[in-house]
Amino acid sequence: MNTQQIAEVIKSTKGRFFSVSFVKKDGSVRNMTARLGVKKNIKGIGLKFNPTERDLMVVWAMDKENYRMINLKTIKSIKFKKQIINI
């Protein structure tokens, strides 16, 4: 599965909660419950780069209650509606 297909799977959640397991930049594995489409705490400034050009996706992390980026290249699995997709 390429990064574009993985992004489509995540976008198909349509703002509902999903779980994702991925490798962080420091090499550790992180499990995160997240969702898309959260408008909380947006300041209107925006990012200085386009995350899709770097194979990143911005999500709202429920445990941190803040925005986080997921590297689409390092995703191990996605769980949505009791269905697990291993990558």
FENWO-V962655 format. One line per field, one symbol per residue. phi: phi as a letter, one per 40 degrees, with the letter a starting at -180 (. if undefined). burial: # if it has 24 or more other C-alpha atoms within 12 Angstrom, else .. A space follows every 10 residues. Layout:
phi=???
burial=???
//
This chain:
phi=.ccccccccc cccfgccabb baccdcgccb bbcaabgcbc gccgcgccac cccbfbbcbc ccccfacbbb cccbccabba fgbbbcb
burial=.....##.## ......#### ##.......# .#####.... .......... .....##### #.....#### ########## .......
//
